[in-house]
Amino acid sequence: MKKRLFVYGLCLLGLPSGLLAKGDKETLLYKDAKVPIEKRIDDLLSRMTLEEKVSQLNQYTLGRNNNANNVGDEVKNVPAEIGSLIYFNSDPALRNQVQHKAMEESRLGIPILFAHDVIHGFRTVYPISLGQACSWNPKLVEQACAVAAQESRMSGIDWTFSPMIDVARDGRWGRVAEGYGEDPYANAVFGVASVKGYQGENMADGKHVAACLKHFVGYGASEGGRDYVYTEVSPQTLWDTYLPPYEAGVKAGAATLMSSFNDLSGVPGSANHYTLTEILKQRWKHDGFVVSDWGAIEQLRSQGVAASKKEAAMKSFTAGVEMDMMNNCYNKYLAELVSEGKVSKTSLNDAVKRVLRVKFRLGLFDQPYTPVIADKDRILKSESVAVAKKLAEESIVLLKNGNNILPLTRFSRIAVVGPMAKNKEHLLGSWSAHGRPEDVTSIYDGLESEFKGKAKLSYAKGCDFDGADNAGFAEAATAAKEADVVVICLGEKRGWSGENASRSTLALPQIQEDLVQEIKKQGKPIILVLSSGRPLELNRLEPVSDAILEIWQPGIAGGIPLAGVISGKINPSGKLAMTFPYSTGQIPIYYNARQSARPHQGKYKDIQTTPLYEFAYGLSYTTYQYGDLKASATAVKRGQKLTVEIPVTNTGARDGAETVHWFISDPTCSISRPVKELKSFDKQLIKAGETRVFRFEVDPERDLSFTDGTGKRILESGDYYIIVKDKMLNINILD
Ligand code: GLC
């Protein structure tokens, strides 16, 4: 009551009115849910002081940040006017307690926006994004993100710092785990699926959260795969490779973006007016806001473009970063910069409106508190776990199946060996939010329940993930000797990929490779199972393994889907979204590279010229025969579209889900273009003996054109090719 009288008094003094007409419930206009959001924003803004506006543009943490790369002082007494908090707890009650302070102790009662890195699940953790992409099932990824959104929102999180859609082609960079691989179109499709899953049709329904496209932009081009470093990105590559996923995500309605650490060819992503304002706001009309990455504003000093935190604040803000994540730059200097005229009041108001807009769209003004309900109705619900399991299953890639040794139906004694066999923690992967190892089914446990009554399992760890202790080799060799077949479970610790986790080689530690060689001496077939956050260097393991399966970091489903694949209950359908080089020395190596001036020369002399496993590669337990490509027209004028189709027959004895990847090629153009570019993909279940037709609706303006260095899309007349596997169809664009 006291507050309302105060405001009423202010309004009588001719301050902004905003009070509803007499007779109606005297509600401040911005608090009235019946009023259109833009009017509520304008009304609220008109009441805010400079300090209140600046507070909305800051984000602190609530709780201890468990990301060792970002040690930030815990803010003890969170100011009631703060714009956002990164929330590290999973208890809605604590969040509500802090929200109550904002609603009741601040002058205007502006709700706090609570955020967290929910990257591949909140508590129901599903595969890392790189694994998700190998499912080629965006609908399933959307479902998984909807699960993450529901668990997050019902646990007090309104905003996730996801999806990461940085095209990445260097597996030495640990963050390849967090994105959707080497292709721009794949990152765009999965980025859009994630935004739809997180945000749903209505972000205010209590089960969806605001998404955040990150890291804007070009972060995946980190030189040498080292994190936080310089990225050399030409304007044409910026537009053709790194921006498309963001343009798609913005068009899909992503509420926010996160500005990147990397120095984008001399202008850091967090101080880049061209990307943050000219492109994002002026050309793409994004009406949400941009949050800096943690420390990215003050890091402008180490990047040599700001001499002080105050200058860093000015450069980031005027470039188009609306919110300061834990930099302590905006809260300290923005008001001063406004009073000095270095930051305009108009731009400040626009920034605040963008933040308020997301809060209104999330319904936070009308429902600022999270209903506190029991865990069982909030997390690890059976239908949520089922989605996680299905996505883990479809992410598995069968890389080798010598003599069709898989599925294991002919063996009664199976030795399960290796450091990953009984590990649970590392199957969660990086950025696993509130995922818990105890929620994970280990590979061994998955196999044990799958083969119960069918085969006898034995176990030996053999060695650790790294180090030089091979004392366990003898036990592993004995287990192998006494078995008919050996499943060797190797891979990466979850901390070996993700942020600040660059590695100089994609090879597994020597001790793991030595274990395989030791087991090989026993002369038994080897099924190599890999759990990793990146492509691996397998050229020494491939020859000694009869079968190879990459399960990525599958989340809580862990070894369950894998066991189904090994037993034959599940037919694997995953295909690579990122190239596996023959060796680390081949990097960068990716499918959509430009043709060399001398295609048959200039290659490395000491190793093969092709990767070990190429983009879109993956085996099945059945076989498919691809028919001929057919087009509705092979010559079209500009503005006309055409349909290309291809029949695919399942020529094997069991049903399978097959993904057809549609590529285009423009062999002669005014600029050199990649040898081929993915422009569509489609996954269909094909029953044994059945033929399904896959179609690609080609829109030449969208699918055959290229983007120049100004972002202009250009469709030149002439010959193009539509490519599926080794089949090509010539299409001519008429003058
Ligand atoms: C980190 C990451 C970013 C994450 C943020 C908040 O440094 O770069 O992806 O969302 O900080 O944890």
Boltz pocket constraint, residues with backbone or C-beta under 6 A from the ligand:
constraints:
  - pocket:
      binder: B
      contacts: [[A, 67], [A, 69], [A, 70], [A, 117], [A, 161], [A, 214], [A, 293], [A, 294], [A, 499]]
      max_distance: 6.0
